Amino acid sequence: MINVNKTIMITHREIVIDIETVPIDDLELYKQKFPKKPNARSYKPDKAALYWTTGQVCCIGLKWQDDDEITICTGDEYDTLKEAHEILKGYNDQYVSFNGIDFDFKFIVGRAWKHLIPIRLPTNRYAKNHHDIYNILGGNYGSSKASLAELAYHFGVDDEYWGNGAQVEEWWQAKEWDKICKHNRGDIISTYRIWHGYIKNMYRQF
């Protein structure tokens, strides 16, 4: 399913990107070829989707204006990444994410390049055109750590937030692409509202 709202032409200087991931189909074969200790994080059922070597992209959400967004979930990773590339190619302005530095952007690039899809995103932690809300607010450090759902709640923009990332694999197995899209859409709308309504202006004052 490709859920499009209005146009696919990116006309705004800042684009929000968020992905959903699930374990790769041949995870058991991968584990046999690259054996690790039993407690290896990427081989735990609930962790495999967090690494691009053991996980795959099942949905990509893009949002660039108040009423312009797209969630891409085709049921096939190659097709999903290809659709995203067709939209993103040639765009190299400002990117906004929630944990995109450590997760989304590197994951997208790793999986895309595996399929020989030349997606380019600012994966460098110090890239000036990538505004990662999670990183700006402290990332994984102590009391600063917070989920997107928590931030959406605290900033009062959680009305579109739907479902939980832990449910994505269940929806994927059931081929319920519409639920994956709905959850992802909630993520990109929440991220967009947090950035434009609060973080952007406050962050630029410092």
FENTAKA-V231970 format. One record per residue. N is the residue number from 1. PSI is psi in whole degrees, -180 to 180 (* if undefined). D_CENTER is the distance of its C-alpha to the mean C-alpha in Angstrom with 2 decimals. Layout:
BEGIN
N_PSI_D_CENTER, N_PSI_D_CENTER
END
This chain:
BEGIN
1_135_16.87, 2_114_15.68, 3_105_15.75, 4_134_16.87, 5_112_18.24, 6_-134_20.91, 7_159_20.53, 8_-2_18.10, 9_121_19.74, 10_115_17.77, 11_3_20.51, 12_153_18.96, 13_-21_18.70, 14_130_15.36, 15_132_12.14, 16_134_9.03, 17_134_5.72, 18_145_2.51, 19_161_2.50, 20_143_5.68, 21_156_8.16, 22_165_11.94, 23_151_14.90, 24_155_16.50, 25_-34_19.54, 26_41_22.03, 27_-41_21.05, 28_-41_24.72, 29_-40_26.00, 30_-41_23.66, 31_-35_24.99, 32_-37_28.49, 33_-33_28.07, 34_74_26.49, 35_139_28.13, 36_177_27.11, 37_150_28.45, 38_-28_27.96, 39_14_25.88, 40_128_23.39, 41_-43_20.01, 42_-10_18.13, 43_-6_20.85, 44_138_20.69, 45_-37_19.53, 46_3_17.00, 47_-19_15.67, 48_-35_15.58, 49_-6_12.02, 50_-5_10.97, 51_136_12.61, 52_-17_12.26, 53_-25_16.02, 54_1_16.12, 55_169_12.89, 56_155_11.59, 57_125_8.76, 58_-14_9.97, 59_141_7.97, 60_129_6.26, 61_137_6.89, 62_135_8.95, 63_132_11.47, 64_-9_14.39, 65_174_17.35, 66_-39_18.58, 67_26_18.97, 68_113_17.00, 69_164_13.65, 70_137_12.60, 71_127_10.61, 72_117_11.30, 73_95_12.28, 74_-13_15.49, 75_-2_16.18, 76_126_16.24, 77_-45_13.67, 78_-49_15.89, 79_-38_16.33, 80_-47_12.69, 81_-37_12.07, 82_-43_15.49, 83_-43_14.90, 84_-40_11.93, 85_-40_14.30, 86_-31_17.11, 87_-41_15.49, 88_-21_14.22, 89_133_17.31, 90_-14_19.66, 91_128_17.29, 92_54_17.51, 93_-115_17.81, 94_133_15.72, 95_144_11.96, 96_139_10.49, 97_173_7.53, 98_103_7.73, 99_27_8.20, 100_-29_6.83, 101_-49_10.40, 102_-16_10.74, 103_-79_7.61, 104_-52_4.56, 105_-43_7.41, 106_-36_10.05, 107_-47_8.58, 108_-49_8.17, 109_-45_11.59, 110_-47_13.21, 111_-38_12.68, 112_-46_13.54, 113_-30_16.56, 114_-37_17.66, 115_8_18.10, 116_34_19.73, 117_116_17.29, 118_54_17.59, 119_133_14.20, 120_127_14.63, 121_154_12.33, 122_96_13.71, 123_-9_13.01, 124_132_16.19, 125_-28_16.13, 126_14_18.83, 127_129_17.61, 128_-12_19.06, 129_17_16.80, 130_115_13.51, 131_101_13.57, 132_108_11.45, 133_-42_12.69, 134_-45_12.39, 135_-41_14.42, 136_-38_16.76, 137_11_17.72, 138_-12_18.56, 139_-129_15.66, 140_10_17.21, 141_111_20.71, 142_-129_23.01, 143_-7_23.26, 144_-17_20.43, 145_128_17.73, 146_147_16.14, 147_166_13.30, 148_-39_11.48, 149_-40_13.99, 150_-46_16.78, 151_-42_16.11, 152_-40_15.88, 153_-49_19.15, 154_-33_20.84, 155_0_20.18, 156_32_21.27, 157_33_18.35, 158_12_17.40, 159_-24_19.30, 160_-9_16.39, 161_130_14.37, 162_135_15.03, 163_-166_15.04, 164_142_13.48, 165_-27_10.72, 166_-15_13.85, 167_-10_15.04, 168_-43_12.50, 169_-38_14.68, 170_-44_17.72, 171_-38_16.64, 172_-48_15.75, 173_-32_19.22, 174_1_20.83, 175_34_19.28, 176_70_18.34, 177_-33_15.72, 178_-36_16.57, 179_-38_15.53, 180_-45_12.05, 181_-42_11.83, 182_-42_13.50, 183_-45_11.28, 184_-39_8.07, 185_-40_10.52, 186_-37_11.60, 187_-48_8.42, 188_-34_8.39, 189_-43_12.16, 190_-45_12.45, 191_-44_10.55, 192_-46_12.71, 193_-39_15.76, 194_-42_15.55, 195_-54_15.29, 196_-30_17.98, 197_-24_20.10, 198_-66_20.39, 199_-43_18.71, 200_-54_19.29, 201_-40_23.03, 202_-44_23.66, 203_-39_21.82, 204_-6_23.84, 205_-15_27.07, 206_*_27.01
END
